[in-house]
Amino acid sequence: MSKLTALALSIAVLGGVWAFLALNPLAGVAIVWVGFIAWGCYFHTGGDNAALQKTIAGMSFGAVMAAIALALVVGDVTGDLGTLEALEIPVIIALTVFPLVIVAGCNMLSVVPANVYGYAATAGLALSTGTQANTTAMNLTNPALLVIVSVVLGAVFGMVSGKLAGALGK
């Protein structure tokens, strides 16, 4: 079997398993689409042990930065800015996105796309589900925690699919 066919087959089978798990027994604990983003990030980052670590670290860091942004917006930390009110959210986003790139000098956070994927997944989840006020909760109503759990599981599924493809492609 060709390496490409082996990879396609392993991702297809394990993708179905992942979707079943995330949508059924792990519903409320894992998010299927976030896991697939982490899975893709794992391969984009090199598909090896370092990629697994950088995917999880970077996407988790991005999730935390998005949670900080959401908490600041929900907490209305700036108060009444009058005519400057329209700048509050863009400034908070700018302040929390800057670290996504500047940390690239740190090896574990050097994959800027991973950092951005985690930020975007968390903000997207929170804003689409109305859970932006839960970013300080220490349970699975916190969108950042849900994203981090999904990232870990998705990246591990990526690693397993790569190893399975390697075995099938021999």
ChimeraX attribute file (.defattr): number of C-alpha atoms within 10 A of each C-alpha:
attribute: neighborCount
match mode: 1-to-1
recipient: residues
	/A:1	10
	/A:2	12
	/A:3	14
	/A:4	12
	/A:5	13
	/A:6	20
	/A:7	21
	/A:8	15
	/A:9	16
	/A:10	22
	/A:11	21
	/A:12	13
	/A:13	12
	/A:14	17
	/A:15	20
	/A:16	12
	/A:17	13
	/A:18	23
	/A:19	18
	/A:20	14
	/A:21	16
	/A:22	21
	/A:23	15
	/A:24	12
	/A:25	10
	/A:26	15
	/A:27	13
	/A:28	12
	/A:29	19
	/A:30	27
	/A:31	24
	/A:32	22
	/A:33	17
	/A:34	25
	/A:35	27
	/A:36	21
	/A:37	21
	/A:38	29
	/A:39	28
	/A:40	17
	/A:41	27
	/A:42	29
	/A:43	17
	/A:44	14
	/A:45	17
	/A:46	13
	/A:47	20
	/A:48	15
	/A:49	11
	/A:50	14
	/A:51	21
	/A:52	24
	/A:53	17
	/A:54	25
	/A:55	38
	/A:56	29
	/A:57	22
	/A:58	30
	/A:59	32
	/A:60	28
	/A:61	24
	/A:62	32
	/A:63	28
	/A:64	23
	/A:65	27
	/A:66	30
	/A:67	26
	/A:68	18
	/A:69	24
	/A:70	26
	/A:71	17
	/A:72	18
	/A:73	17
	/A:74	13
	/A:75	11
	/A:76	12
	/A:77	10
	/A:78	12
	/A:79	9
	/A:80	10
	/A:81	10
	/A:82	7
	/A:83	7
	/A:84	8
	/A:85	12
	/A:86	10
	/A:87	11
	/A:88	17
	/A:89	16
	/A:90	11
	/A:91	12
	/A:92	17
	/A:93	18
	/A:94	11
	/A:95	13
	/A:96	19
	/A:97	18
	/A:98	11
	/A:99	15
	/A:100	25
	/A:101	15
	/A:102	12
	/A:103	17
	/A:104	15
	/A:105	10
	/A:106	9
	/A:107	11
	/A:108	16
	/A:109	25
	/A:110	19
	/A:111	24
	/A:112	19
	/A:113	19
	/A:114	28
	/A:115	29
	/A:116	22
	/A:117	23
	/A:118	31
	/A:119	28
	/A:120	17
	/A:121	23
	/A:122	31
	/A:123	24
	/A:124	15
	/A:125	20
	/A:126	23
	/A:127	14
	/A:128	10
	/A:129	10
	/A:130	11
	/A:131	16
	/A:132	25
	/A:133	19
	/A:134	19
	/A:135	25
	/A:136	16
	/A:137	12
	/A:138	10
	/A:139	13
	/A:140	16
	/A:141	18
	/A:142	20
	/A:143	30
	/A:144	34
	/A:145	23
	/A:146	20
	/A:147	32
	/A:148	27
	/A:149	19
	/A:150	27
	/A:151	34
	/A:152	23
	/A:153	23
	/A:154	31
	/A:155	28
	/A:156	20
	/A:157	22
	/A:158	29
	/A:159	20
	/A:160	16
	/A:161	24
	/A:162	21
	/A:163	16
	/A:164	17
	/A:165	22
	/A:166	16
	/A:167	13
	/A:168	16
	/A:169	14
	/A:170	9
